[in-house]
Amino acid sequence: MKIKGLAFAASAAAMVLSGAVTAKAGALYDMNMFLNQDHPFDASQNKSNSQAQPVPSAATTGQTSTPTVVNAPAPEMAQATGTSRFGERSDDNDGWGAISEIRVGVLEHDFGPFSSNKESDSPDFNAEVLFVSPDVLDVIWSPRPHIGTDINSGDDTSQIYAGLSWEWFLWGDVFAGFSLGGAVHDGETTLGAQDPKQTTKKELGCRLLFRESAEIGWMVTENHSLSLMLDHISNAKLCDENEGLENLGIRYGYRF
């Protein structure tokens, strides 16, 4: 009986010890760790893990990094200009045919002061188109080609003219300029001594005359201007008669 009791006690102790060891092992080793880990042969999992790895910086690798240079947009090329205010350029046609400015005004007809006053004081209506100065005119300070007309509101001399215009700023927005060219008129060339128009019409000698003008003005804004202009037509004594004619008035300009 004593031996059987000892055997039973030993068996019970072994069972208790085995349970304690199993419980301790379960506490030290959690099976969920294996269940939640990725399979070592799963390629997609390995790929995602490799992508998640941080990229070593230059500071950790000891390599010198080359800064990325971002090409800034090139600044727009400034328009080529001469010494004249009229040096604008056209990107596609180098200036030929590109309108730079339009000016319109009212002029006192046959004003003088370089010729006698014969014709009536009916006003002239002036209109003029100025074009962008082309490259070939840079050597003469970039004048703008122009074409225009003085139309008399009465029955006196009207004209169509063309030429070149130069203009410079004096100070601030105040500018001055002059033009040279030619004009065709519808007035009288030569009258007989007994002609009744002798005292009322200018004898301009030739149908085609020289034309000059002088102007001073103010740029009210970047696009709008006001100016005072005097123009003169004559034949420089190339024809028998040469009375000449001047008109004086104000003009409004719109610059494109």
C-alpha positions in Angstrom: 0.0 0.0 0.0 2.8 2.3 0.8 4.4 1.7 -2.6 1.1 2.3 -4.5 0.6 5.6 -2.5 4.1 6.8 -3.5 3.5 5.9 -7.2 0.2 7.8 -7.2 1.9 10.8 -5.6 4.7 10.8 -8.1 2.2 10.6 -11.0 0.3 13.5 -9.6 3.4 15.6 -9.2 4.5 14.8 -12.7 1.2 15.9 -14.1 1.3 19.2 -12.2 4.9 19.9 -13.3 4.1 19.1 -16.9 1.1 21.6 -16.8 3.3 24.3 -15.3 6.0 23.9 -17.9 3.3 23.9 -20.7 1.7 27.1 -19.3 5.2 28.8 -19.0 6.1 27.8 -22.5 2.7 29.2 -23.8 3.5 32.5 -22.0 7.0 32.7 -23.5 6.1 31.6 -27.1 3.0 33.0 -28.7 1.8 31.0 -31.7 0.0 34.1 -33.1 3.4 35.5 -34.1 3.8 32.7 -36.6 0.2 33.0 -37.8 0.5 36.7 -38.5 3.9 36.6 -40.3 4.2 36.6 -44.1 5.1 33.4 -45.8 8.8 33.5 -46.7 8.1 32.5 -50.4 5.3 35.1 -51.0 7.0 37.3 -53.7 4.3 40.0 -53.5 4.8 40.4 -49.8 8.5 40.7 -50.2 8.1 43.3 -52.9 5.8 45.5 -50.8 8.2 45.2 -47.9 11.2 46.2 -50.1 9.2 49.2 -51.3 8.5 50.3 -47.8 12.2 50.4 -47.0 13.5 53.9 -46.5 15.8 55.2 -49.2 19.2 56.0 -47.7 20.0 59.8 -47.8 23.3 61.4 -48.8 24.0 62.1 -45.2 23.9 58.4 -44.3 25.7 57.1 -47.4 28.4 59.8 -47.3 27.8 60.5 -51.0 27.5 64.1 -52.4 24.1 64.7 -53.9 23.8 66.6 -57.1 21.1 69.3 -56.9 18.4 69.1 -59.6 18.4 72.1 -61.8 15.0 73.3 -62.9 15.2 75.2 -66.1 13.5 78.5 -65.5 11.4 79.8 -68.4 13.4 82.1 -70.6 12.4 85.8 -70.3 10.6 87.2 -73.3 12.9 88.9 -75.7 12.5 92.7 -75.4 11.4 94.3 -78.6 14.3 95.8 -80.5 14.2 99.5 -80.4 16.3 102.3 -81.9 16.9 105.7 -80.4 13.5 106.7 -81.7 10.3 106.1 -79.8 9.2 104.4 -83.0 11.4 101.4 -82.8 8.7 98.8 -82.4 9.2 95.4 -84.1 6.7 92.9 -85.3 7.6 89.3 -84.5 6.4 87.8 -87.8 6.9 90.4 -90.4 9.8 92.5 -89.1 7.7 95.6 -89.0 6.5 95.8 -92.6 2.7 96.3 -92.6 2.3 96.3 -88.8 0.3 99.3 -87.6 1.9 101.1 -84.7 -0.4 104.1 -84.2 -3.4 106.0 -85.6 -3.8 109.7 -85.1 -6.8 111.9 -86.0 -7.3 115.7 -85.5 -8.7 119.0 -86.6 -6.4 121.6 -88.2 -6.8 125.3 -89.0 -6.4 125.5 -92.8 -3.8 127.8 -94.4 -2.6 129.0 -91.1 0.9 130.3 -92.1 3.4 131.3 -90.7 5.7 130.5 -93.6 3.3 131.6 -96.3 0.6 134.1 -96.9 -3.0 133.4 -95.9 -5.3 133.2 -98.9 -7.7 130.3 -98.6 -10.6 130.3 -96.2 -10.5 129.3 -92.6 -12.7 126.2 -93.1 -11.0 123.5 -91.0 -9.2 120.4 -92.2 -9.8 116.9 -90.9 -6.6 115.0 -90.4 -6.2 111.2 -90.3 -2.8 109.4 -90.2 -1.7 105.8 -89.8 1.9 105.2 -88.6 3.6 101.8 -89.1 6.2 99.9 -87.1 9.7 100.9 -88.1 11.4 98.1 -90.0 15.0 97.1 -89.4 16.3 98.7 -92.6 15.6 102.1 -91.1 17.6 101.6 -87.9 20.5 103.4 -89.5 18.5 106.6 -89.6 17.1 106.4 -86.0 14.2 104.1 -86.7 11.5 106.4 -88.1 8.0 105.1 -88.6 6.6 105.1 -92.1 3.3 106.9 -92.3 0.4 107.7 -94.6 -2.3 110.3 -94.0 -4.6 112.9 -95.4 -5.8 116.5 -94.7 -9.4 116.9 -96.0 -10.7 120.4 -96.2 -14.3 120.9 -95.0 -14.8 123.7 -97.6 -13.7 124.1 -101.2 -10.1 124.6 -100.5 -6.9 122.5 -100.9 -6.9 118.9 -99.6 -4.0 116.5 -99.7 -2.9 112.9 -99.4 0.6 112.4 -98.0 3.2 109.8 -97.0 6.7 109.8 -95.5 8.7 109.0 -92.4 8.2 110.2 -88.8 10.8 110.6 -86.1 9.9 111.2 -82.4 11.6 111.4 -79.1 10.7 111.9 -75.5 11.9 115.2 -74.1 11.1 114.6 -70.4 8.6 112.4 -68.7 5.7 111.7 -71.1 6.2 114.8 -73.2 7.5 114.1 -76.7 8.4 116.0 -79.8 8.9 114.9 -83.4 9.0 115.8 -87.1 8.3 114.1 -90.4 9.6 114.3 -94.0 7.8 113.1 -97.1 5.6 114.0 -100.0 2.0 115.0 -100.7 -0.4 115.1 -103.7 -3.0 117.8 -103.5 -6.2 118.8 -105.4 -5.6 122.6 -105.2 -4.4 125.0 -107.9 -0.9 124.8 -109.4 -0.8 128.0 -111.6 -3.4 130.7 -112.1 -3.6 133.4 -114.8 -3.2 137.0 -113.8 -6.9 137.7 -114.5 -8.2 134.5 -112.9 -10.8 135.3 -110.2 -9.2 132.6 -108.0 -5.9 134.5 -108.0 -6.7 136.1 -104.6 -8.5 133.2 -103.0 -6.5 130.1 -103.9 -2.9 129.1 -103.3 -0.7 128.6 -106.4 1.2 125.5 -105.4 3.1 125.1 -108.7 3.3 121.3 -108.8 0.8 118.6 -108.2 3.4 116.6 -106.2 4.9 118.5 -103.3 7.3 118.1 -100.5 5.7 117.8 -97.1 7.2 118.4 -93.6 5.6 118.5 -90.2 6.6 119.3 -86.6 4.7 118.0 -83.5 4.8 118.2 -79.7 2.6 116.2 -77.5 1.9 114.3 -74.3 1.4 110.6 -73.7 -1.7 110.7 -71.5 -1.5 107.0 -70.9 0.5 104.2 -72.4 -1.8 104.1 -75.5 -3.4 107.6 -75.7 -1.8 110.9 -76.7 -2.6 114.5 -77.4 -0.4 116.7 -79.6 -0.1 120.0 -81.5 1.0 119.6 -85.1 2.0 122.1 -87.8 2.5 120.8 -91.4 3.8 122.4 -94.5 3.7 121.6 -98.3 5.6 123.3 -101.0 7.8 122.5 -104.1 11.1 124.0 -103.0 11.0 126.3 -106.0 11.1 123.5 -108.4 8.0 124.8 -110.2 7.1 128.2 -111.5 4.8 129.1 -108.5 5.5 128.1 -104.9 3.2 129.8 -102.5 3.2 126.9 -100.0 0.5 126.1 -97.5 0.5 125.3 -93.7 -2.1 123.8 -91.4 -2.0 123.9 -87.6 -4.1 121.9 -85.2 -4.5 119.3 -82.4 -4.5 115.6 -82.8 -5.5 112.5 -80.7 -3.4 109.4 -81.1 -4.0 105.8 -80.2 -1.0 103.6 -80.0 -1.3 99.8 -80.4 
